Amino acid sequence: MRALHNIMRSSWTYRVLAFLWMGVIFWLSSKQSLPTPDLFRGQDKMEHAVVFGILALLFALSFKERKGKTLGKRLLIVTFLVILYGLSDELHQHFVPGRDPSFWDLCADAVGGFLAAFFFLRRVENRSRQEVASLS
């Protein structure tokens, strides 16, 4: 049990999970259409935000805390990585019959990634501050 705990705390584990999740995104983007029911307006953008928010969370978990790496720097790096992959995803869709690249999908990817990273990293930073304060 302790070995599993140590594996899940490893930054490499989350990097591997991030790359696997990127593979899932690529596979989904390779489909001409996805069998999802149309439940509400803007559902597609919400789905993009959630999928890329998960990717941002995995990226954020893959970075170990280091002195000098502020919340802003880490947030910028994670958001940049998510946008970069979102851009490659939209480019990939240009070559898939029945799919079209969309600037608004990329915006949804970026917003979802940013929000997920922001709330997660802020929580981690607040927890670290509380631990330091309790030691004083």
Number of C-alpha atoms within 10 A of each C-alpha: 5 7 8 8 9 10 12 13 14 14 17 15 15 21 17 14 16 21 14 13 17 19 12 13 18 16 10 12 18 18 14 12 11 9 6 8 7 9 8 8 8 9 13 14 18 17 15 23 24 18 19 30 24 19 30 31 23 23 25 25 24 20 17 12 15 8 6 7 12 13 15 12 11 19 24 15 16 26 28 16 17 28 22 14 20 24 20 15 21 18 14 16 20 15 12 14 11 11 16 14 17 15 12 11 20 24 17 24 30 26 22 26 30 24 19 25 29 22 13 17 20 15 12 15 15 12 12 13 12 11 11 10 9 8 7 5
